[in-house]
Amino acid sequence: MNTLRADLRFVLSLRLSIPSADYPENADISGFYIGLLDRVRGLPGVREAGAARVLPLAQSIGDWSITIEGREENPGEDFDGDWQFVTPGYFETMRIPLQEGRFFDSRDRTDGRQVMIVNQAMASLYWPGESAIGKRIRFCGSCTTRPWVEIVGIVGDIRHNGISGQINSKWYAAHAQVGASLGFTSSAMTLVIRTDGDPLSIVSAVRREVRTQDANVPVAAVQTIEDVLGASVAEPRFTMTLLLVFGAVALLLAAVGVYGVISYTISERTHEWGLRRALGATAGDVVGMVVRQGMAVAGAGVIAGLVGAYWLTSLMSSLLYETGARDPVTFLAVPVILALVALVATLLPARRAVAVEPSTALREG
């Protein structure tokens, strides 16, 4: 899985930010979310619930330097990964698949063994050809004071910074434990809640549980994950729509241009066509010759365009999703379309030319 998919239309998300003055200790912050999620999971229609520091495709994520036990960085090398704090239930709610090991659960609390989960990209990058389960890292580049954190799970890759963004290595820390492993935790978290039906139908109930937990905590950014997905593709979809319109206009102008040039060329050779007909050439012979000559020019243009496109498509890669910059289907379809346009633009004036009687064509010449 390399991005968030369907089946998330039943997931509600909402952003909470608890006042730091009311929760001065890391344990207080994690305790708030543990208690709230327990309440939310007990609501009718709720199947699963969890929370994350930042929501994929809705909030940007940063990277964090790490130390890998038993590994020395080579000159110019930097061990790091995108950093994420999540609670138990987050992966299950978001349908992020488990590749190996286990998810976070009730064991992973403040006083529990320090554990973490990494994505498949990070496991493959730093432990190629072996399992990352049981390996340990520190959440810092070169420090020795922070505790080692053990990898207990590997999950599938998801995109975070944009639907077409690069998949980076990523580590997930248990939200309840980061106070001990990093010295701080996140007071602002996004809740994700999977429901049996319309996720918006439980918004009032979730707000009520938040008020019960703490009336001073605001609820913001209430939306379904389906809305998040829609917003993430809105800008690239608009850009691609504009490019499609421009491309269609360019294709139309090219067709008109090809038709105009060939039509003019044929009209200038009216005497030649009449002479060929008078000497015994059939209408099919003349049409075939005109089409061959026109398609030869068009073919040269298509080949030149393909060569240019092959080297320039890398500039478009950031706008593409699940389509390679040099997708073979696209590179086959576009020349076929252009060739058909050129064929029509050549065939019409050719048929018009042979419709003229040879005697008339010779007189006009």
Backbone torsions as a table, in degrees:
resi	resn	phi	psi	omega
1	MET	NA	117.2	-177.9
2	ASN	-111.6	8.2	173.8
3	THR	-164.1	167.9	177.0
4	LEU	-70.8	139.8	-172.4
5	ARG	-120.4	-173.2	174.1
6	ALA	-63.6	175.1	-172.5
7	ASP	82.5	-8.1	175.3
8	LEU	-91.4	3.3	176.7
9	ARG	-68.4	-13.7	178.0
10	PHE	-98.2	15.8	-177.1
11	VAL	-112.5	127.9	176.6
12	LEU	-100.2	142.3	174.6
13	SER	-127.5	147.0	176.4
14	LEU	-154.0	147.6	-173.3
15	ARG	-102.9	130.1	177.0
16	LEU	-120.7	144.6	175.3
17	SER	-140.3	105.1	-175.2
18	ILE	-84.0	144.5	-177.2
19	PRO	-64.8	124.9	-178.7
20	SER	-64.0	-28.5	179.3
21	ALA	-66.8	-31.0	-179.7
22	ASP	-84.8	-18.4	-177.9
23	TYR	-132.2	74.0	-174.2
24	PRO	-71.4	-21.9	-176.9
25	GLU	-103.8	147.8	178.0
26	ASN	-59.3	-38.3	-179.9
27	ALA	-65.0	-33.2	178.0
28	ASP	-65.4	-40.1	-179.4
29	ILE	-66.3	-48.8	-179.8
30	SER	-65.2	-35.8	177.9
31	GLY	-63.3	-36.6	177.4
32	PHE	-59.7	-48.5	-176.4
33	TYR	-71.7	-33.9	176.5
34	ILE	-62.4	-46.7	-179.7
35	GLY	-65.4	-41.4	-179.2
36	LEU	-65.9	-43.6	-179.5
37	LEU	-65.6	-35.2	174.8
38	ASP	-60.9	-41.2	178.1
39	ARG	-65.3	-45.5	-177.1
40	VAL	-64.5	-40.6	-179.8
41	ARG	-63.3	-21.7	179.3
42	GLY	-85.7	-3.0	-179.9
43	LEU	-73.0	145.4	176.9
44	PRO	-61.5	135.8	177.9
45	GLY	88.1	-6.6	179.6
46	VAL	-91.6	127.3	179.8
47	ARG	-96.9	-45.5	-178.5
48	GLU	-148.9	156.4	178.7
49	ALA	-154.2	149.1	177.2
50	GLY	-161.5	-173.5	-179.4
51	ALA	-149.2	154.6	179.4
52	ALA	-141.3	153.8	178.5
53	ARG	-61.4	-46.1	177.9
54	VAL	-134.1	145.3	-176.7
55	LEU	-92.9	129.7	178.3
56	PRO	-55.6	138.6	177.0
57	LEU	70.3	-2.5	179.8
58	ALA	-116.8	-28.8	-178.4
59	GLN	-135.6	141.4	-179.3
60	SER	-72.4	153.4	-178.8
61	ILE	-124.1	149.2	180.0
62	GLY	-111.9	171.9	177.7
63	ASP	-105.0	163.7	-174.1
64	TRP	-142.5	132.7	178.7
65	SER	-70.5	145.3	-179.2
66	ILE	-134.1	161.7	171.1
67	THR	-113.8	129.6	-179.8
68	ILE	-101.9	127.1	-178.0
69	GLU	-59.8	129.9	176.8
70	GLY	78.7	7.3	-178.5
71	ARG	-122.4	135.4	175.5
72	GLU	-107.5	136.5	178.4
73	GLU	-74.9	133.7	173.8
74	ASN	-78.0	159.7	178.1
75	PRO	-53.8	130.0	-179.0
76	GLY	82.9	-2.4	-179.0
77	GLU	-96.7	143.8	-180.0
78	ASP	-139.7	115.8	176.3
79	PHE	-79.3	122.5	177.3
80	ASP	-157.7	178.2	178.3
81	GLY	-171.1	151.8	173.5
82	ASP	-59.2	140.2	-174.1
83	TRP	-111.4	138.3	-176.4
84	GLN	-144.7	136.8	172.9
85	PHE	-108.0	130.3	178.7
86	VAL	-138.0	161.4	177.2
87	THR	-103.4	164.6	170.1
88	PRO	-54.5	140.5	179.8
89	GLY	97.3	-14.9	-176.7
90	TYR	-66.5	-49.9	-177.5
91	PHE	-63.4	-41.0	-179.9
92	GLU	-64.7	-41.1	-179.3
93	THR	-65.7	-41.3	-177.0
94	MET	-86.5	-0.5	179.2
95	ARG	58.6	39.6	172.7
96	ILE	-85.4	117.4	-169.3
97	PRO	-73.1	145.8	174.9
98	LEU	-86.9	123.5	179.6
99	GLN	-91.5	-34.7	-177.7
100	GLU	-162.9	149.5	177.3
101	GLY	82.7	-136.1	-176.1
102	ARG	-142.9	165.1	172.2
103	PHE	-84.4	173.2	170.4
104	PHE	-69.0	148.0	176.7
105	ASP	-146.3	-164.9	-174.3
106	SER	-65.5	-16.6	177.8
107	ARG	-70.8	-23.0	-170.7
108	ASP	-92.1	68.9	-179.6
109	ARG	-111.7	-173.9	-172.2
110	THR	-53.9	-43.9	-175.5
111	ASP	-96.2	11.7	-179.0
112	GLY	-87.8	176.2	176.9
113	ARG	-63.9	133.9	-176.5
114	GLN	-69.8	116.4	-176.7
115	VAL	-132.4	164.9	178.9
116	MET	-151.9	169.0	177.4
117	ILE	-129.9	142.8	177.9
118	VAL	-121.9	159.3	175.5
119	ASN	-85.8	170.6	-176.0
120	GLN	-62.9	-35.4	-180.0
121	ALA	-62.4	-40.4	-179.8
122	MET	-71.6	-40.0	178.8
123	ALA	-62.0	-41.9	-179.1
124	SER	-71.3	-31.5	-177.8
125	LEU	-72.6	-46.1	-172.3
126	TYR	-99.0	-18.8	178.4
127	TRP	-133.1	58.2	-178.6
128	PRO	-65.0	136.7	177.1
129	GLY	76.9	4.4	177.6
130	GLU	-145.5	165.8	-179.7
131	SER	-80.0	139.4	176.7
132	ALA	-84.6	-12.1	-179.2
133	ILE	-61.7	131.5	179.8
134	GLY	91.1	-13.8	177.0
135	LYS	-72.8	157.2	-176.3
136	ARG	-127.4	146.7	176.3
137	ILE	-138.4	164.5	169.2
138	ARG	-113.6	145.4	179.8
139	PHE	-84.7	64.3	175.7
140	CYS	-170.7	163.1	-175.9
141	GLY	-78.5	-44.3	-175.4
142	SER	-142.1	10.6	-176.5
143	CYS	-77.1	162.5	178.5
144	THR	-125.6	0.6	-175.4
145	THR	-90.9	-25.1	-178.4
146	ARG	-79.5	152.4	-175.3
147	PRO	-74.6	155.3	171.9
148	TRP	-72.8	142.3	179.8
149	VAL	-120.5	128.9	-173.4
150	GLU	-93.8	137.4	177.1
151	ILE	-79.4	123.0	-179.6
152	VAL	-116.0	-5.5	-178.6
153	GLY	-156.4	152.6	174.6
154	ILE	-126.7	127.9	-177.9
155	VAL	-118.0	166.7	-179.9
156	GLY	-68.3	161.1	-179.5
157	ASP	-82.0	140.6	171.3
158	ILE	-133.3	149.1	174.5
159	ARG	-77.8	148.6	-178.5
160	HIS	-121.8	-59.0	-176.9
161	ASN	-87.8	73.1	178.1
162	GLY	99.1	145.9	-175.3
163	ILE	-65.6	-25.4	179.2
164	SER	-107.2	10.1	-178.3
165	GLY	-70.3	162.0	179.7
166	GLN	-70.0	144.0	175.4
167	ILE	-85.3	115.9	-178.7
168	ASN	-102.0	164.0	170.5
169	SER	-65.8	142.7	-174.4
170	LYS	-145.8	139.1	173.3
171	TRP	-118.5	143.7	179.7
172	TYR	-114.2	124.5	175.5
173	ALA	-104.4	145.7	176.4
174	ALA	-68.8	124.6	-173.9
175	HIS	-56.1	-36.8	-177.5
176	ALA	-71.0	-16.5	-173.7
177	GLN	-106.0	-12.5	-172.7
178	VAL	-68.8	-19.5	175.0
179	GLY	-60.6	-35.7	179.8
180	ALA	-83.1	-36.4	-175.7
181	SER	-86.4	-23.9	-179.2
182	LEU	-120.9	-17.9	-178.5
183	GLY	91.0	-3.6	177.1
184	PHE	-152.8	167.6	175.1
185	THR	-137.7	178.8	-177.8
186	SER	-100.4	120.8	177.4
187	SER	-82.6	-20.2	177.5
188	ALA	-101.3	122.9	-178.1
189	MET	-138.2	154.7	175.3
190	THR	-106.9	120.4	176.8
191	LEU	-81.5	138.9	173.0
192	VAL	-123.6	129.7	-172.1
193	ILE	-132.0	120.5	177.9
194	ARG	-93.3	132.8	-176.3
195	THR	-120.6	169.9	176.9
196	ASP	-80.6	-24.4	-178.0
197	GLY	-136.6	-140.9	-179.6
198	ASP	-60.9	116.3	-176.8
199	PRO	-65.4	-27.3	-179.8
200	LEU	-69.3	-16.1	-179.0
201	SER	-70.9	-15.7	-178.2
202	ILE	-104.6	6.6	-176.7
203	VAL	-58.4	-45.8	-178.9
204	SER	-61.9	-41.2	-179.6
205	ALA	-66.2	-39.0	179.3
206	VAL	-67.6	-42.4	176.9
207	ARG	-58.6	-39.5	179.7
208	ARG	-64.1	-40.5	178.7
209	GLU	-67.0	-35.7	176.9
210	VAL	-64.6	-44.1	178.6
211	ARG	-63.3	-37.1	178.3
212	THR	-64.5	-40.3	178.8
213	GLN	-69.0	-46.4	177.6
214	ASP	-164.0	114.0	-176.6
215	ALA	-68.7	-14.5	-177.3
216	ASN	-91.1	-0.7	-178.0
217	VAL	-91.1	119.7	-179.7
218	PRO	-79.4	149.9	176.0
219	VAL	-110.6	125.6	-176.6
220	ALA	-135.6	170.1	174.5
221	ALA	50.9	50.5	178.4
222	VAL	-79.8	118.8	-178.7
223	GLN	-163.1	159.8	174.8
224	THR	-84.5	158.3	177.1
225	ILE	-65.9	-27.5	175.3
226	GLU	-61.9	-38.9	175.6
227	ASP	-66.5	-37.9	177.7
228	VAL	-61.3	-45.0	178.4
229	LEU	-61.9	-41.9	179.5
230	GLY	-62.4	-43.1	179.6
231	ALA	-66.5	-33.1	-176.9
232	SER	-70.0	-25.4	-179.2
233	VAL	-103.7	-0.8	-176.3
234	ALA	-62.1	-48.6	-177.7
235	GLU	-66.8	-50.5	177.9
236	PRO	-63.7	-31.6	177.8
237	ARG	-65.5	-41.6	178.4
238	PHE	-63.7	-43.4	179.1
239	THR	-61.3	-44.9	-179.1
240	MET	-69.0	-31.5	176.0
241	THR	-64.1	-43.9	177.1
242	LEU	-61.3	-43.9	179.0
243	LEU	-63.3	-36.5	177.9
244	LEU	-64.5	-43.1	178.7
245	VAL	-63.5	-46.5	178.7
246	PHE	-61.7	-39.4	178.8
247	GLY	-64.3	-41.0	179.0
248	ALA	-64.7	-41.5	177.7
249	VAL	-64.3	-41.7	178.6
250	ALA	-62.8	-40.2	178.5
251	LEU	-64.3	-41.6	178.8
252	LEU	-63.7	-45.1	178.9
253	LEU	-62.7	-39.3	178.4
254	ALA	-63.5	-42.2	179.9
255	ALA	-63.8	-43.7	179.0
256	VAL	-63.8	-41.1	179.2
257	GLY	-63.6	-45.9	179.0
258	VAL	-61.8	-44.8	179.7
259	TYR	-61.2	-45.3	-177.8
260	GLY	-63.8	-44.9	-178.6
261	VAL	-64.8	-47.6	-178.2
262	ILE	-66.3	-40.1	178.9
263	SER	-61.8	-41.7	178.6
264	TYR	-66.7	-43.0	-179.7
265	THR	-60.9	-42.3	-179.5
266	ILE	-66.0	-41.5	-179.3
267	SER	-64.3	-32.7	178.1
268	GLU	-72.4	-16.0	-178.1
269	ARG	-109.8	24.1	-178.0
270	THR	-56.9	-42.5	179.4
271	HIS	-61.2	-38.7	179.5
272	GLU	-62.8	-43.4	-179.7
273	TRP	-64.4	-40.7	178.7
274	GLY	-63.7	-40.7	179.4
275	LEU	-64.8	-42.9	178.9
276	ARG	-62.7	-40.9	178.6
277	ARG	-65.5	-40.0	-178.9
278	ALA	-65.8	-29.4	179.5
279	LEU	-85.8	1.6	173.4
280	GLY	115.3	-3.4	178.6
281	ALA	-69.0	136.8	177.9
282	THR	-81.4	166.7	176.9
283	ALA	-60.6	-36.8	179.2
284	GLY	-65.0	-37.0	178.2
285	ASP	-62.8	-43.2	-178.4
286	VAL	-67.7	-45.2	179.5
287	VAL	-61.1	-43.7	179.8
288	GLY	-60.7	-41.8	180.0
289	MET	-65.3	-44.1	180.0
290	VAL	-63.5	-43.7	-179.1
291	VAL	-64.4	-41.8	179.5
292	ARG	-62.4	-43.3	179.8
293	GLN	-65.8	-42.9	179.5
294	GLY	-66.5	-41.2	-178.7
295	MET	-71.4	-27.3	176.3
296	ALA	-63.7	-43.9	177.7
297	VAL	-65.6	-45.3	179.5
298	ALA	-62.6	-40.2	179.0
299	GLY	-62.0	-40.5	177.8
300	ALA	-62.5	-39.8	178.4
301	GLY	-66.1	-40.0	179.3
302	VAL	-64.6	-42.9	179.5
303	ILE	-62.9	-43.5	177.9
304	ALA	-62.6	-40.1	178.6
305	GLY	-65.3	-39.0	178.6
306	LEU	-63.9	-41.5	179.0
307	VAL	-63.1	-44.7	178.4
308	GLY	-64.9	-42.2	-179.1
309	ALA	-64.8	-36.2	-178.6
310	TYR	-59.5	-37.7	-177.9
311	TRP	-88.2	-19.8	-176.0
312	LEU	-98.2	-12.7	-175.2
313	THR	-65.9	-21.2	178.4
314	SER	-60.8	-25.8	178.0
315	LEU	-69.3	-19.7	-178.5
316	MET	-97.0	-2.7	-171.3
317	SER	-60.6	-32.0	-178.2
318	SER	-69.8	-16.3	-179.6
319	LEU	-96.3	-3.2	-175.1
320	LEU	-99.4	145.0	178.5
321	TYR	-130.7	121.1	-179.5
322	GLU	56.1	27.4	173.2
323	THR	-138.7	126.2	-179.5
324	GLY	-70.3	153.1	179.0
325	ALA	-61.0	-25.0	178.7
326	ARG	-121.5	50.4	-179.2
327	ASP	-61.6	122.6	-175.9
328	PRO	-63.4	-33.5	179.6
329	VAL	-63.9	-43.2	179.2
330	THR	-64.8	-43.2	-178.9
331	PHE	-69.3	-18.0	175.5
332	LEU	-89.2	-41.2	-175.0
333	ALA	-68.1	-43.7	-175.9
334	VAL	-62.6	-47.6	177.3
335	PRO	-61.0	-35.9	178.8
336	VAL	-63.6	-43.9	178.9
337	ILE	-62.4	-46.6	180.0
338	LEU	-62.9	-38.4	178.8
339	ALA	-65.5	-39.3	177.9
340	LEU	-65.4	-41.2	177.6
341	VAL	-61.6	-45.0	179.7
342	ALA	-63.8	-38.1	179.7
343	LEU	-62.6	-46.7	179.1
344	VAL	-63.6	-43.7	-178.9
345	ALA	-65.1	-24.3	177.9
346	THR	-88.3	-39.1	-173.6
347	LEU	-68.9	-39.5	-176.2
348	LEU	-62.1	-52.2	178.2
349	PRO	-66.7	-29.0	178.1
350	ALA	-65.6	-43.3	179.1
351	ARG	-66.7	-34.5	178.3
352	ARG	-66.9	-35.5	-179.0
353	ALA	-66.6	-43.0	-176.8
354	VAL	-77.0	-10.1	177.9
355	ALA	-74.6	-16.2	178.9
356	VAL	-78.8	134.4	179.1
357	GLU	-63.4	139.5	-179.6
358	PRO	-53.5	-40.1	-178.9
359	SER	-64.3	-40.1	178.3
360	THR	-65.8	-42.5	-179.6
361	ALA	-63.0	-39.2	-179.2
362	LEU	-68.8	-38.2	178.6
363	ARG	-64.4	-41.8	-179.5
364	GLU	-67.7	-31.1	178.9
365	GLY	-68.6	NA	NA
